[in-house]
Amino acid sequence: MGTVVISVRVREEVKRLLEESGIDINEEVRRFLEELALKVKIRKYISMWDELLSNIKPSEEGFSVMSVREDRESH
């Protein structure tokens, strides 16, 4: 998979504090963006599933009880 470069401007004080604390800024930004992208992808799938499921009518009352009973009796 290819990669691209993204530039972000932060105050010099912020960068210095993070570097002095031993934080790998590049890695932290990369990890944050990858997690954010995953959350966006999950939201898209949930939205698609909600749309698909909205067209399905719920099962009739007592269906699960009847289904389990039939399953047990067939063995």
C-alpha positions, 0 to 999 in steps of 0.5 A, a space after each residue: 500500500 502506498 503512503 503520502 506525506 501530510 504536514 502539520 504545523 504546531 507551536 514550537 513549544 509543543 514540538 519541543 515539549 513532546 521531543 524532550 519527553 521522548 515522544 515520537 511525534 511522527 509515530 503518534 500522529 500516524 497511529 492517531 490518524 490510522 485509528 481515526 480512519 478505522 473509526 470512520 470505516 466502522 461508522 460507514 459499515 454500521 450505517 450501511 448495516 442500519 440501512 440494510 436492516 431497516 428494510 427487514 421486518 421483525 420476526 413475529 412474537 414467539 418465533 424464537 421460542 417456536 424455532 428452538 422447540 422445533 429444533 429440540 424436537 427434531 433430534 
